[in-house]
Amino acid sequence: MVKGAVRAHRFEVLQERRTPTGASARSRGTDTFALTEDQVLLQLTVRAAEGGDQEERMPEIVDSFQAQEERRSFKDLFDPIRPPWI
């Protein structure tokens, strides 16, 4: 359940990647897709190194996800002083 969404789906991911040095690194994560009443699709991606301290906090982070509407103008998305991810 994603508060504020009319539908939501969560996918759990286990990935194995190679570092630039050739070592193998595994990470665990989730991708959550939520659809709002206004038919806006949101995606929340959370990744953490397997066995790391951050992996333990992943359920807490994902469970805290809430869909909230914020009206912004198109110009705000490209404001160099305040990028949209801040």
GUTISE-968617 format. One record per residue: residue number from 1; x, y, z of N, C-alpha, C in turn. Coordinates in steps of 0.05 Angstrom, whole numbers, plus 32768, in hexadecimal, padded with zeros to 4 digits. Layout:
BEGIN
r i NUM; n_u X; n_v Y; n_w Z; ca_u X; ca_v Y; ca_w Z; c_u X; c_v Y; c_w Z
...
***
This chain:
BEGIN
r i 1; n_u 8011; n_v 7FE8; n_w 8000; ca_u 8000; ca_v 8000; ca_w 8000; c_u 8012; c_v 8019; c_w 8000
r i 2; n_u 800B; n_v 802C; n_w 7FEF; ca_u 8018; ca_v 8045; ca_w 7FEE; c_u 8003; c_v 805B; c_w 7FF4
r i 3; n_u 8007; n_v 8069; n_w 800A; ca_u 7FF3; ca_v 807D; ca_w 8012; c_u 7FF1; c_v 8092; c_w 7FFC
r i 4; n_u 7FD9; n_v 8098; n_w 7FF3; ca_u 7FD4; ca_v 80AC; ca_w 7FDF; c_u 7FD3; c_v 80A1; c_w 7FC3
r i 5; n_u 7FD7; n_v 8088; n_w 7FBF; ca_u 7FD7; ca_v 807C; ca_w 7FA4; c_u 7FBE; c_v 806A; c_w 7FA1
r i 6; n_u 7FB4; n_v 8069; n_w 7F88; ca_u 7F9D; ca_v 8058; ca_w 7F83; c_u 7FA6; c_v 803B; c_w 7F7C
r i 7; n_u 7FBE; n_v 8039; n_w 7F73; ca_u 7FCA; ca_v 801E; ca_w 7F6E; c_u 7FE8; c_v 8020; c_w 7F73
r i 8; n_u 7FF4; n_v 800A; n_w 7F7B; ca_u 8011; ca_v 8009; ca_w 7F7F; c_u 801B; c_v 7FEC; c_w 7F7C
r i 9; n_u 8032; n_v 7FEA; n_w 7F71; ca_u 803F; ca_v 7FCF; ca_w 7F6E; c_u 805C; c_v 7FD2; c_w 7F76
r i 10; n_u 8066; n_v 7FBE; n_w 7F85; ca_u 8082; ca_v 7FBE; ca_w 7F8E; c_u 8090; c_v 7FA5; c_w 7F83
r i 11; n_u 80A8; n_v 7FA9; n_w 7F79; ca_u 80B8; ca_v 7F93; ca_w 7F6E; c_u 80D2; c_v 7F92; c_w 7F7E
r i 12; n_u 80DA; n_v 7F7B; n_w 7F87; ca_u 80F3; ca_v 7F78; ca_w 7F95; c_u 8108; c_v 7F6E; c_w 7F81
r i 13; n_u 8120; n_v 7F7A; n_w 7F84; ca_u 8135; ca_v 7F75; ca_w 7F71; c_u 814E; c_v 7F6C; c_w 7F7F
r i 14; n_u 815C; n_v 7F59; n_w 7F74; ca_u 8176; ca_v 7F50; ca_w 7F7D; c_u 8189; c_v 7F52; c_w 7F65
r i 15; n_u 819D; n_v 7F63; n_w 7F67; ca_u 81AF; ca_v 7F67; ca_w 7F50; c_u 81CC; c_v 7F60; c_w 7F58
r i 16; n_u 81DA; n_v 7F56; n_w 7F44; ca_u 81F6; ca_v 7F51; ca_w 7F47; c_u 8204; c_v 7F61; c_w 7F31
r i 17; n_u 8217; n_v 7F71; n_w 7F39; ca_u 8226; ca_v 7F82; ca_w 7F26; c_u 8244; c_v 7F7F; c_w 7F2A
r i 18; n_u 8252; n_v 7F87; n_w 7F16; ca_u 826F; ca_v 7F88; ca_w 7F17; c_u 8279; c_v 7FA4; c_w 7F1C
r i 19; n_u 828B; n_v 7FA7; n_w 7F2F; ca_u 8296; ca_v 7FC2; ca_w 7F34; c_u 82AB; c_v 7FC7; c_w 7F1F
r i 20; n_u 82B5; n_v 7FE0; n_w 7F1D; ca_u 82CA; ca_v 7FE6; ca_w 7F0A; c_u 82E3; c_v 7FD5; c_w 7F0D
r i 21; n_u 82E8; n_v 7FCA; n_w 7F25; ca_u 82FF; ca_v 7FB9; ca_w 7F29; c_u 82F9; c_v 7F9C; c_w 7F22
r i 22; n_u 82E0; n_v 7F96; n_w 7F1B; ca_u 82D9; ca_v 7F7A; ca_w 7F14; c_u 82CD; c_v 7F6A; c_w 7F2B
r i 23; n_u 82CC; n_v 7F75; n_w 7F43; ca_u 82C0; ca_v 7F67; ca_w 7F59; c_u 82A2; c_v 7F65; c_w 7F56
r i 24; n_u 8296; n_v 7F51; n_w 7F61; ca_u 827A; ca_v 7F4D; ca_w 7F60; c_u 826D; c_v 7F5B; c_w 7F79
r i 25; n_u 8257; n_v 7F6A; n_w 7F74; ca_u 8249; ca_v 7F78; ca_w 7F89; c_u 822B; c_v 7F73; c_w 7F86
r i 26; n_u 821E; n_v 7F6A; n_w 7F9C; ca_u 8202; ca_v 7F64; ca_w 7F9B; c_u 81F3; c_v 7F7B; c_w 7FA9
r i 27; n_u 81DC; n_v 7F82; n_w 7F9E; ca_u 81CB; ca_v 7F95; ca_w 7FAB; c_u 81AE; c_v 7F8C; c_w 7FAB
r i 28; n_u 819F; n_v 7F95; n_w 7FBE; ca_u 8183; ca_v 7F8E; ca_w 7FC1; c_u 8173; c_v 7FA8; c_w 7FBF
r i 29; n_u 815B; n_v 7FA6; n_w 7FB4; ca_u 814C; ca_v 7FBE; ca_w 7FB2; c_u 812F; c_v 7FB9; c_w 7FAC
r i 30; n_u 8120; n_v 7FCF; n_w 7FAB; ca_u 8104; ca_v 7FCD; ca_w 7FA4; c_u 80FE; c_v 7FE4; c_w 7F90
r i 31; n_u 80EC; n_v 7FDF; n_w 7F7E; ca_u 80E0; ca_v 7FF3; ca_w 7F6C; c_u 80C3; c_v 7FF4; c_w 7F73
r i 32; n_u 80B9; n_v 800B; n_w 7F7A; ca_u 809C; ca_v 800E; ca_w 7F81; c_u 8091; c_v 8022; c_w 7F6C
r i 33; n_u 807B; n_v 8019; n_w 7F60; ca_u 806D; ca_v 802A; ca_w 7F4C; c_u 8051; c_v 8030; c_w 7F58
r i 34; n_u 804A; n_v 8049; n_w 7F59; ca_u 8030; ca_v 8052; ca_w 7F65; c_u 8022; c_v 8064; c_w 7F51
r i 35; n_u 8008; n_v 805F; n_w 7F4E; ca_u 7FF7; ca_v 806F; ca_w 7F3C; c_u 7FE5; c_v 8081; c_w 7F4D
r i 36; n_u 7FE5; n_v 809B; n_w 7F49; ca_u 7FD5; ca_v 80AD; ca_w 7F58; c_u 7FB9; c_v 80B0; c_w 7F4B
r i 37; n_u 7FA7; n_v 80BD; n_w 7F59; ca_u 7F8C; ca_v 80C2; ca_w 7F4F; c_u 7F8D; c_v 80D2; c_w 7F35
r i 38; n_u 7FA1; n_v 80E3; n_w 7F31; ca_u 7FA3; ca_v 80F3; ca_w 7F19; c_u 7FB2; c_v 80E4; c_w 7F03
r i 39; n_u 7FB6; n_v 80CA; n_w 7F06; ca_u 7FC3; ca_v 80B9; ca_w 7EF2; c_u 7FE0; c_v 80C1; c_w 7EEE
r i 40; n_u 7FED; n_v 80C9; n_w 7F03; ca_u 800A; ca_v 80CE; ca_w 7F03; c_u 8018; c_v 80B5; c_w 7F0E
r i 41; n_u 802B; n_v 80AB; n_w 7EFF; ca_u 803A; ca_v 8093; ca_w 7F07; c_u 8054; c_v 809C; c_w 7F15
r i 42; n_u 8057; n_v 8092; n_w 7F2D; ca_u 806F; ca_v 8098; ca_w 7F3D; c_u 8080; c_v 807F; c_w 7F40
r i 43; n_u 809A; n_v 8082; n_w 7F40; ca_u 80AC; ca_v 806C; ca_w 7F44; c_u 80BF; c_v 8072; c_w 7F5B
r i 44; n_u 80C1; n_v 8061; n_w 7F6E; ca_u 80D4; ca_v 8063; ca_w 7F84; c_u 80E7; c_v 804B; c_w 7F83
r i 45; n_u 8100; n_v 8051; n_w 7F80; ca_u 8115; ca_v 803C; ca_w 7F7F; c_u 8127; c_v 803E; c_w 7F97
r i 46; n_u 812A; n_v 8028; n_w 7FA6; ca_u 813C; ca_v 8028; ca_w 7FBD; c_u 814F; c_v 8011; c_w 7FB9
r i 47; n_u 8169; n_v 8016; n_w 7FBB; ca_u 817E; ca_v 8001; ca_w 7FB7; c_u 8192; c_v 8003; c_w 7FCF
r i 48; n_u 819D; n_v 7FEC; n_w 7FD6; ca_u 81B1; ca_v 7FEB; ca_w 7FEB; c_u 81C3; c_v 7FD3; c_w 7FE6
r i 49; n_u 81DC; n_v 7FD5; n_w 7FEE; ca_u 81EE; ca_v 7FBF; ca_w 7FEC; c_u 81E5; c_v 7FA8; c_w 7FFE
r i 50; n_u 81E5; n_v 7F90; n_w 7FF3; ca_u 81DC; ca_v 7F79; ca_w 8002; c_u 81EF; c_v 7F75; c_w 801A
r i 51; n_u 81E3; n_v 7F72; n_w 8032; ca_u 81F2; ca_v 7F6D; ca_w 804A; c_u 81FC; c_v 7F87; c_w 8057
r i 52; n_u 81F6; n_v 7F9E; n_w 804B; ca_u 81FF; ca_v 7FB7; ca_w 8057; c_u 81EB; c_v 7FC2; c_w 806B
r i 53; n_u 81F3; n_v 7FD6; n_w 807A; ca_u 81E2; ca_v 7FE2; ca_w 808E; c_u 81C9; c_v 7FEE; c_w 8082
r i 54; n_u 81CB; n_v 7FF9; n_w 8069; ca_u 81B4; ca_v 8006; ca_w 805C; c_u 819F; c_v 7FF1; c_w 8055
r i 55; n_u 81A6; n_v 7FD9; n_w 8050; ca_u 8193; ca_v 7FC4; ca_w 8048; c_u 817E; c_v 7FC0; c_w 805E
r i 56; n_u 8187; n_v 7FC2; n_w 8077; ca_u 8175; ca_v 7FBE; ca_w 808E; c_u 815F; c_v 7FD4; c_w 808F
r i 57; n_u 8165; n_v 7FEC; n_w 8085; ca_u 8152; ca_v 8002; ca_w 8086; c_u 813F; c_v 8003; c_w 806E
r i 58; n_u 8144; n_v 7FF3; n_w 805A; ca_u 8134; ca_v 7FF4; ca_w 8042; c_u 8116; c_v 7FF1; c_w 8047
r i 59; n_u 810C; n_v 7FDD; n_w 8056; ca_u 80EF; ca_v 7FDB; ca_w 805B; c_u 80E3; c_v 7FF4; c_w 8067
r i 60; n_u 80F2; n_v 8000; n_w 807A; ca_u 80E8; ca_v 8019; ca_w 8087; c_u 80E5; c_v 802F; c_w 8073
r i 61; n_u 80F9; n_v 8032; n_w 8061; ca_u 80F8; ca_v 8047; ca_w 804D; c_u 80E2; c_v 8043; c_w 803A
r i 62; n_u 80DF; n_v 802A; n_w 802F; ca_u 80CA; ca_v 8024; ca_w 801B; c_u 80AF; c_v 8027; c_w 8028
r i 63; n_u 80AB; n_v 801E; n_w 8040; ca_u 8091; ca_v 8020; ca_w 804D; c_u 8088; c_v 803C; c_w 8054
r i 64; n_u 809B; n_v 804F; n_w 8054; ca_u 8095; ca_v 806B; ca_w 805A; c_u 808C; c_v 807A; c_w 8041
r i 65; n_u 808D; n_v 806E; n_w 802A; ca_u 8087; ca_v 807C; ca_w 8011; c_u 806A; c_v 8085; c_w 8011
r i 66; n_u 8065; n_v 809F; n_w 800A; ca_u 804A; ca_v 80AA; ca_w 8007; c_u 8048; c_v 80BA; c_w 7FED
r i 67; n_u 8032; n_v 80B7; n_w 7FDF; ca_u 802E; ca_v 80C6; ca_w 7FC7; c_u 8020; c_v 80E0; c_w 7FCF
r i 68; n_u 802D; n_v 80F7; n_w 7FCA; ca_u 8021; ca_v 8111; ca_w 7FD0; c_u 8023; c_v 8123; c_w 7FB8
r i 69; n_u 800E; n_v 8130; n_w 7FB2; ca_u 800D; ca_v 8142; ca_w 7F9A; c_u 801B; c_v 815C; c_w 7FA1
r i 70; n_u 802B; n_v 8166; n_w 7F8F; ca_u 8038; ca_v 8180; ca_w 7F91; c_u 8036; c_v 818D; c_w 7F76
r i 71; n_u 8029; n_v 81A4; n_w 7F75; ca_u 8027; ca_v 81B2; ca_w 7F5C; c_u 803F; c_v 81C3; c_w 7F57
r i 72; n_u 804C; n_v 81BE; n_w 7F41; ca_u 8064; ca_v 81CE; ca_w 7F39; c_u 8061; c_v 81D6; c_w 7F1C
r i 73; n_u 806C; n_v 81EC; n_w 7F15; ca_u 806B; ca_v 81F4; ca_w 7EF9; c_u 8081; c_v 81E5; c_w 7EEA
r i 74; n_u 807E; n_v 81E4; n_w 7ED0; ca_u 8093; ca_v 81D7; ca_w 7EBF; c_u 80AE; c_v 81E4; c_w 7EC3
r i 75; n_u 80AE; n_v 81FF; n_w 7EC6; ca_u 80C7; ca_v 820E; ca_w 7ECA; c_u 80D6; c_v 8204; c_w 7EE3
r i 76; n_u 80C7; n_v 81FD; n_w 7EF8; ca_u 80D3; ca_v 81F5; ca_w 7F11; c_u 80E4; c_v 81DC; c_w 7F0E
r i 77; n_u 80DD; n_v 81CB; n_w 7EFB; ca_u 80EC; ca_v 81B2; ca_w 7EF6; c_u 8108; c_v 81B7; c_w 7EEC
r i 78; n_u 810C; n_v 81CE; n_w 7EE0; ca_u 8126; ca_v 81D4; ca_w 7ED4; c_u 8134; c_v 81EB; c_w 7EE2
r i 79; n_u 812C; n_v 81F2; n_w 7EFA; ca_u 8139; ca_v 8207; ca_w 7F09; c_u 8154; c_v 81FE; c_w 7F13
r i 80; n_u 816A; n_v 820B; n_w 7F09; ca_u 8185; ca_v 8202; ca_w 7F11; c_u 818B; c_v 8207; c_w 7F2E
r i 81; n_u 817D; n_v 8219; n_w 7F3B; ca_u 8182; ca_v 821E; ca_w 7F57; c_u 8176; c_v 8209; c_w 7F69
r i 82; n_u 815E; n_v 81FF; n_w 7F61; ca_u 8151; ca_v 81EA; ca_w 7F71; c_u 8148; c_v 81D3; c_w 7F5E
r i 83; n_u 815A; n_v 81C0; n_w 7F59; ca_u 8152; ca_v 81A9; ca_w 7F48; c_u 813B; c_v 819A; c_w 7F54
r i 84; n_u 812B; n_v 818B; n_w 7F44; ca_u 8113; ca_v 817D; ca_w 7F4E; c_u 8119; c_v 8168; c_w 7F63
r i 85; n_u 8131; n_v 815E; n_w 7F65; ca_u 8137; ca_v 8148; ca_w 7F78; c_u 813D; c_v 8153; c_w 7F94
r i 86; n_u 813D; n_v 816E; n_w 7F97; ca_u 8142; ca_v 8179; ca_w 7FB2; c_u 8128; c_v 8180; c_w 7FBF
***
